[in-house]
């Protein structure tokens, strides 16, 4: 048996930060000790000093990094993206698809399965796929290519659900024909279902909740609200995806906290209504993560949609709309705390335990608790990533 590894310093726990020691044995957390407790003999000790010991971040909505997009459907693209996101503290993620052809999506699902079972040694671990597109409303497609958008039909989605054990969540616009059948099929297979890129009405969202939908992608972005729906019905005004997400306690959601997509007021409103247990931080980052300013593609190299990285965010080429994020989860944590002034433990909870719970993995991941997997970050006082451990082993980014 390997010798214990001990992290000593400020522990970021689910409801507080306190000095103490984290004891890791093999792949698991063996103990969480108070500051004055004796340490195991012969342990390797990592003193964090004025920094923090944090659970690894979990990203439920991430497209790529370092030039690779999961939709490229290649092992090399996966490796690039997984290493890049791990450098920013993401230890587990859902490889997120985009609108694409059936064959391209199937290739990405197959790579997801391969990397889920044979991890990249120095990259984030793949929880599974976030099946995201092509079941969007065309007008709500955002920066995704419009050509491959289509409604769900059983002959196709049954092939995707053959990968049910490798899917974390699956997104659909509930106003599409076939959306109910898709959501119910996901539910039958044990796949959590999301709403995203949708102009659904409040009533359509109510129906989606009844089908078993429990999560909404990137709050405020590519979704209907009372103003958008007024073009279809002047009176009485009706709510849309935004209002339903805030209203239904059954629904969790997520925000892109890069400081470009949403201002402090919108972040605070989401947190006030949903609370830290139902609001996750995501990056929605693209292959432009850790890359210089310039033009890139969202989605596969063949048929992806161009974006322009500038000012640390993705833009459409005409500069009129946002097109994904270009930053990692460490940036989201720092930015959310800076903009909102919320306690650090609460912000990190939204980047770790909350997404773990949304993914159904909180019994194994997301917090520094005895028996859980030893996914541990060493953060500086300024919340920069200094060391990343997955299953008790330090990753190397040399």
Legacy VTK file of the C-alpha trace (Angstrom):
# vtk DataFile Version 3.0
C-alpha trace
ASCII
DATASET POLYDATA
POINTS 398 float
0.000 0.000 0.000
1.260 3.497 -0.842
2.218 5.922 1.910
-0.400 8.497 2.936
-0.374 11.913 1.275
-1.336 14.825 3.517
-2.438 18.287 2.419
-2.141 20.815 5.249
-3.652 24.296 5.103
-6.987 26.049 4.557
-9.536 23.376 3.601
-12.406 24.465 1.344
-15.319 22.441 2.713
-18.922 22.465 1.446
-20.078 25.025 4.023
-16.953 26.723 5.348
-13.186 27.200 5.108
-11.099 26.089 8.064
-7.503 25.107 8.777
-6.852 21.406 8.849
-5.320 18.465 7.056
-6.602 16.204 4.315
-5.281 12.649 4.383
-5.252 10.748 1.085
-4.550 7.027 0.822
-4.365 5.698 -2.721
-7.270 7.065 -4.769
-9.467 8.057 -1.823
-9.700 10.627 0.941
-8.983 8.744 4.136
-9.614 11.505 6.675
-10.299 15.207 7.181
-8.441 16.292 10.315
-8.522 19.449 12.455
-5.449 21.651 12.412
-3.954 20.324 15.643
-4.522 16.608 14.972
-1.492 14.304 14.727
-0.614 13.265 11.184
-0.106 9.686 10.014
3.490 8.501 10.357
5.691 8.478 7.244
3.176 10.604 5.343
4.245 12.896 2.513
3.071 16.355 3.580
2.164 19.199 1.248
1.999 22.485 3.171
-0.219 24.942 1.336
0.658 27.835 3.678
-1.535 30.853 2.813
-3.279 29.143 -0.103
-6.275 26.809 -0.212
-6.960 23.086 -0.531
-10.005 22.676 -2.756
-11.998 19.853 -4.315
-11.379 19.476 -8.027
-13.695 21.413 -10.310
-16.368 19.611 -12.331
-17.518 21.097 -15.654
-20.824 19.927 -17.113
-20.684 22.115 -20.216
-17.340 22.310 -22.015
-16.497 21.959 -25.702
-12.710 21.847 -25.875
-9.418 23.631 -25.358
-5.873 24.124 -26.652
-7.062 23.844 -30.260
-9.092 20.650 -29.824
-12.876 20.346 -29.842
-14.531 17.151 -28.619
-16.558 17.213 -31.837
-13.406 16.680 -33.871
-14.025 13.086 -32.867
-10.339 12.214 -32.549
-8.208 10.995 -29.669
-5.769 13.864 -30.179
-8.506 16.500 -29.883
-9.737 14.864 -26.677
-6.216 14.814 -25.239
-5.648 18.492 -26.031
-8.947 19.537 -24.496
-8.633 17.354 -21.397
-5.113 18.556 -20.616
-6.046 22.196 -21.164
-9.058 22.086 -18.857
-7.124 20.199 -16.174
-4.571 23.023 -16.124
-7.442 25.255 -15.010
-8.489 22.962 -12.168
-11.163 20.878 -13.900
-10.663 17.305 -12.763
-13.877 15.818 -14.205
-15.987 16.989 -17.134
-18.809 16.150 -19.503
-17.487 16.218 -23.066
-20.057 18.434 -24.729
-21.208 17.907 -28.289
-22.510 20.517 -30.732
-24.904 20.642 -33.645
-23.352 18.339 -36.250
-24.070 15.435 -38.540
-25.180 12.106 -37.152
-21.854 10.487 -38.052
-19.844 13.224 -36.317
-21.887 12.933 -33.126
-21.509 9.160 -33.116
-17.727 9.519 -33.500
-17.597 11.841 -30.489
-19.728 9.502 -28.395
-17.380 6.646 -29.241
-14.327 8.705 -28.230
-16.144 9.664 -25.026
-16.618 5.998 -24.213
-12.958 5.253 -24.939
-11.640 8.079 -22.735
-14.125 7.333 -19.982
-12.630 3.871 -19.644
-9.018 4.730 -20.600
-8.319 8.203 -19.179
-5.766 10.695 -20.411
-3.082 10.468 -17.663
-2.481 14.212 -17.387
-5.935 15.457 -18.258
-9.370 15.827 -16.762
-11.338 12.606 -16.431
-14.372 12.159 -18.685
-17.591 11.626 -16.745
-19.380 11.002 -20.020
-20.888 13.157 -22.737
-23.216 16.098 -22.512
-25.333 15.409 -25.604
-25.941 19.008 -26.686
-27.379 19.539 -30.123
-28.681 18.899 -32.722
-32.115 19.066 -31.054
-32.239 22.887 -30.855
-34.769 25.405 -32.110
-33.245 26.896 -35.240
-33.886 30.519 -34.210
-32.261 29.854 -30.824
-29.172 28.150 -32.235
-26.844 30.953 -31.087
-23.362 30.394 -32.513
-24.051 26.827 -33.632
-24.276 25.923 -37.326
-27.883 25.891 -38.525
-27.715 23.313 -41.276
-27.580 20.123 -39.160
-30.269 21.264 -36.670
-33.142 18.794 -36.671
-35.937 17.516 -34.428
-35.515 14.268 -32.531
-36.728 11.107 -34.232
-36.504 7.685 -32.656
-34.606 6.061 -35.517
-31.741 8.453 -34.823
-31.853 9.105 -31.083
-32.077 5.401 -30.299
-28.529 5.154 -31.678
-27.363 7.941 -29.384
-29.049 6.314 -26.407
-27.130 3.130 -27.106
-24.415 5.151 -25.321
-26.698 5.862 -22.344
-24.133 4.645 -19.805
-21.689 7.175 -21.294
-24.110 10.137 -21.232
-24.232 12.577 -18.336
-27.037 14.768 -19.697
-28.916 15.284 -22.962
-30.349 18.587 -24.188
-33.539 19.219 -26.158
-35.749 22.209 -26.987
-39.139 21.049 -25.643
-41.186 22.843 -28.300
-39.793 20.612 -31.056
-41.840 17.749 -32.469
-40.471 14.553 -30.945
-39.086 16.311 -27.853
-41.421 14.498 -25.468
-40.550 11.115 -26.955
-36.826 11.912 -26.669
-37.110 13.087 -23.059
-39.108 10.022 -22.048
-36.629 7.737 -23.818
-33.770 9.419 -21.942
-35.641 8.999 -18.677
-36.189 5.307 -19.394
-32.438 4.901 -20.023
-31.475 6.822 -16.885
-30.074 9.825 -18.785
-30.709 13.223 -17.198
-32.422 15.600 -19.618
-31.822 19.340 -20.067
-33.532 22.193 -21.866
-31.346 24.426 -23.998
-31.353 26.626 -27.100
-35.106 26.895 -26.846
-37.914 29.422 -27.264
-40.347 27.319 -25.266
-43.224 28.975 -23.448
-43.773 28.645 -19.707
-46.499 26.074 -20.408
-44.138 24.053 -22.620
-41.540 24.150 -19.862
-44.153 22.901 -17.396
-44.748 19.958 -19.691
-41.001 19.334 -19.944
-40.718 19.192 -16.147
-43.502 16.594 -16.187
-41.496 14.551 -18.733
-38.574 14.496 -16.300
-36.422 17.417 -17.476
-34.384 18.616 -14.499
-31.708 21.014 -15.784
-31.441 24.085 -18.023
-28.307 24.974 -19.964
-26.485 28.327 -19.571
-29.107 30.507 -17.902
-30.021 33.708 -19.790
-28.306 32.521 -22.983
-30.108 31.253 -26.121
-33.474 31.006 -24.363
-36.914 32.563 -24.420
-38.248 35.112 -21.950
-41.359 37.301 -21.832
-39.814 39.897 -24.150
-38.782 37.405 -26.827
-42.146 35.650 -26.788
-44.067 38.896 -27.199
-43.408 38.769 -30.935
-45.744 35.768 -31.057
-48.400 36.943 -28.598
-48.902 40.587 -27.713
-51.136 39.926 -24.702
-51.241 38.610 -22.139
-47.462 38.452 -21.828
-46.176 34.951 -21.159
-43.063 33.602 -19.553
-40.513 31.428 -21.300
-37.552 29.234 -20.457
-35.957 31.910 -18.267
-38.973 32.481 -16.062
-39.742 28.769 -15.769
-36.151 27.994 -14.789
-36.292 30.522 -11.985
-39.755 29.366 -10.878
-39.458 25.577 -10.765
-37.561 24.226 -7.790
-37.189 20.950 -9.683
-34.887 22.640 -12.202
-31.196 23.172 -11.660
-29.250 25.450 -13.971
-25.800 26.846 -14.744
-24.101 30.154 -15.511
-21.080 31.110 -17.590
-19.243 33.325 -15.100
-16.519 34.660 -17.391
-17.436 38.305 -16.794
-18.409 38.703 -20.455
-21.636 36.746 -20.780
-23.341 37.989 -17.589
-22.907 40.944 -15.268
-22.947 40.855 -11.475
-26.681 41.589 -11.240
-27.674 38.614 -13.369
-25.336 36.303 -11.448
-26.710 37.509 -8.116
-30.324 37.109 -9.271
-29.677 33.527 -10.359
-27.953 32.711 -7.079
-30.635 34.361 -4.947
-33.447 32.385 -6.570
-31.780 29.029 -7.262
-29.266 28.933 -4.397
-25.798 27.350 -4.472
-27.196 23.784 -4.526
-29.125 24.355 -7.767
-26.768 26.719 -9.603
-23.555 25.381 -11.138
-20.658 27.196 -12.732
-19.727 26.037 -16.226
-17.154 27.249 -18.713
-18.858 26.496 -22.063
-15.302 26.970 -23.266
-14.252 26.239 -26.838
-11.113 25.039 -28.573
-9.897 28.648 -28.200
-9.066 28.066 -24.500
-5.343 28.785 -23.985
-4.995 29.833 -27.623
-4.075 33.282 -29.010
-6.644 35.710 -30.349
-7.889 34.744 -33.780
-10.473 32.728 -35.674
-11.537 29.235 -34.566
-14.407 26.807 -35.081
-17.174 25.788 -32.683
-17.772 22.127 -33.324
-16.067 19.803 -35.787
-13.319 20.858 -38.160
-15.617 19.833 -40.998
-18.768 21.925 -40.756
-18.117 23.830 -37.535
-19.180 27.444 -37.081
-16.472 30.168 -37.068
-15.885 32.270 -33.975
-13.459 35.080 -33.252
-11.548 35.048 -29.963
-10.925 38.566 -28.721
-10.939 40.252 -25.311
-10.971 36.794 -23.649
-14.325 35.772 -25.143
-15.672 34.192 -28.317
-17.619 36.406 -30.724
-19.421 35.794 -33.965
-17.388 37.034 -36.917
-19.612 40.097 -37.335
-18.969 41.025 -33.701
-22.700 41.249 -32.917
-23.089 38.264 -30.588
-21.184 36.137 -28.102
-20.005 32.738 -29.290
-18.958 30.525 -26.384
-16.372 31.196 -23.694
-12.590 30.993 -23.998
-11.697 30.704 -20.307
-11.201 27.876 -17.803
-13.008 27.052 -14.579
-10.446 28.751 -12.350
-11.311 32.006 -14.114
-15.036 31.357 -13.567
-14.491 30.862 -9.829
-12.368 33.982 -9.456
-14.725 36.086 -11.556
-17.927 34.927 -9.851
-16.471 35.713 -6.444
-15.097 39.082 -7.552
-18.383 40.172 -9.112
-20.712 38.898 -6.400
-18.661 39.053 -3.204
-19.955 35.636 -2.161
-17.898 33.445 0.222
-15.206 31.410 -1.486
-16.543 28.097 -0.124
-19.921 28.826 -1.702
-18.458 29.709 -5.089
-16.222 26.620 -5.136
-19.223 24.518 -4.116
-20.944 25.673 -7.326
-17.912 24.499 -9.303
-17.573 21.136 -7.534
-20.262 19.618 -5.302
-23.241 21.166 -7.114
-22.258 19.913 -10.592
-21.390 16.545 -9.045
-24.905 16.374 -7.614
-26.476 17.422 -10.929
-24.528 14.634 -12.626
-25.544 12.117 -9.953
-21.932 11.725 -8.819
-21.941 13.506 -5.455
-21.470 10.245 -3.540
-18.027 9.954 -5.154
-16.992 13.463 -6.160
-17.275 17.165 -5.475
-16.108 17.704 -1.908
-13.313 16.993 0.534
-15.031 14.239 2.491
-13.857 10.902 3.805
-14.300 8.095 1.298
-14.618 10.287 -1.781
-12.195 10.246 -4.673
-9.071 12.288 -4.003
-9.556 14.983 -6.650
-7.721 17.845 -4.972
-6.506 21.284 -6.024
-3.835 23.394 -4.389
-4.776 27.036 -4.937
-2.715 30.111 -4.240
-4.031 32.950 -2.098
-5.092 34.603 -5.378
-6.888 31.373 -6.439
-4.382 30.435 -9.118
-3.979 26.712 -9.784
-0.696 25.472 -8.284
-1.188 21.681 -8.188
-3.850 19.314 -9.536
-4.435 15.811 -8.164
-6.862 13.260 -9.579
-7.464 10.042 -7.661
-4.578 11.029 -5.405
-2.034 11.382 -8.214
-0.507 14.708 -9.184
-0.883 15.684 -12.837
2.103 16.939 -14.792
1.718 19.736 -17.332
5.350 19.968 -18.393
LINES 1 399
398 0 1 2 3 4 5 6 7 8 9 10 11 12 13 14 15 16 17 18 19 20 21 22 23 24 25 26 27 28 29 30 31 32 33 34 35 36 37 38 39 40 41 42 43 44 45 46 47 48 49 50 51 52 53 54 55 56 57 58 59 60 61 62 63 64 65 66 67 68 69 70 71 72 73 74 75 76 77 78 79 80 81 82 83 84 85 86 87 88 89 90 91 92 93 94 95 96 97 98 99 100 101 102 103 104 105 106 107 108 109 110 111 112 113 114 115 116 117 118 119 120 121 122 123 124 125 126 127 128 129 130 131 132 133 134 135 136 137 138 139 140 141 142 143 144 145 146 147 148 149 150 151 152 153 154 155 156 157 158 159 160 161 162 163 164 165 166 167 168 169 170 171 172 173 174 175 176 177 178 179 180 181 182 183 184 185 186 187 188 189 190 191 192 193 194 195 196 197 198 199 200 201 202 203 204 205 206 207 208 209 210 211 212 213 214 215 216 217 218 219 220 221 222 223 224 225 226 227 228 229 230 231 232 233 234 235 236 237 238 239 240 241 242 243 244 245 246 247 248 249 250 251 252 253 254 255 256 257 258 259 260 261 262 263 264 265 266 267 268 269 270 271 272 273 274 275 276 277 278 279 280 281 282 283 284 285 286 287 288 289 290 291 292 293 294 295 296 297 298 299 300 301 302 303 304 305 306 307 308 309 310 311 312 313 314 315 316 317 318 319 320 321 322 323 324 325 326 327 328 329 330 331 332 333 334 335 336 337 338 339 340 341 342 343 344 345 346 347 348 349 350 351 352 353 354 355 356 357 358 359 360 361 362 363 364 365 366 367 368 369 370 371 372 373 374 375 376 377 378 379 380 381 382 383 384 385 386 387 388 389 390 391 392 393 394 395 396 397
